[in-house]
């Protein structure tokens, strides 16, 4: 009746190259990196003695948010040295997520698996490196693979589980969480946009379908507002998990 | 296989079409089933967190952080289901 056909998933996610191997995803990622750096460099040039205004206000708020909301909650005072790293991850992931709802761009760069996967591999290298640096190779393996307080015989069962969950599943779930959330949001937006377009331009049953097209359109508006929240929340969750992993590797529970 | 051949003959679909149809059904089930557990889990988790925040508003910040962490871990299963849905369904 409606003749509504959902497009192939590739047509939603694959973009034409501007030039060799540089498409919209690459452009968004580069923009995210450049905008993030420029905002913080501009903020850094302002006079710290006067009350903060404009970009400096933004920069100070986000730094405070990372320090109080993420570092102090998960790593404590010792982790404050990690603030710059976590702040860069947060800003980059957020600026990669947000184009999912910005007109013209309309594509979260993190909805392709490359960027989340690279970030999680980076996090994986860092938290393993931090663990080895703080506890030595043997100590790190001992504290991750042989958690204290477990009866000796159970280590046959616990050690493989700990190995899989700490070394293999962590980067995988970090990747999939960010990637699948942004992809799901993108597909939802496309679904309701196409649905409202199909209903507004219906050729049959016009009297019923054209006014009813307002319903998917409202849903589209609602999901756009929801995506604002999701973009922030996913960046926050990615950062806080990074902080938890690094904190856990640096100071294992005794 | 015999049964599939009979089914295909009965519905008038070729083997490849039948396979696509089965994949579509399987994809729907994959996502639906994967969403049940995390749905219950997140509901329970957030409910308990709200309870804790209402009882001790001064601990709200800590509870909220832990809640988001818990949601992140719980949600991962549903998202893996979603990825499987896309892999086999589209």
Boltz contact constraints between the chains, C-beta under 6 A:
constraints:
  - contact:
      token1: [A, 9]
      token2: [B, 90]
      max_distance: 6.0
  - contact:
      token1: [A, 73]
      token2: [B, 65]
      max_distance: 6.0
  - contact:
      token1: [A, 173]
      token2: [B, 76]
      max_distance: 6.0
  - contact:
      token1: [A, 176]
      token2: [B, 79]
      max_distance: 6.0
  - contact:
      token1: [A, 176]
      token2: [B, 80]
      max_distance: 6.0
  - contact:
      token1: [A, 177]
      token2: [B, 76]
      max_distance: 6.0
  - contact:
      token1: [A, 177]
      token2: [B, 79]
      max_distance: 6.0
  - contact:
      token1: [A, 180]
      token2: [B, 79]
      max_distance: 6.0
  - contact:
      token1: [A, 180]
      token2: [B, 82]
      max_distance: 6.0
  - contact:
      token1: [A, 180]
      token2: [B, 83]
      max_distance: 6.0
  - contact:
      token1: [A, 184]
      token2: [B, 82]
      max_distance: 6.0
  - contact:
      token1: [A, 237]
      token2: [B, 68]
      max_distance: 6.0
  - contact:
      token1: [A, 237]
      token2: [B, 72]
      max_distance: 6.0
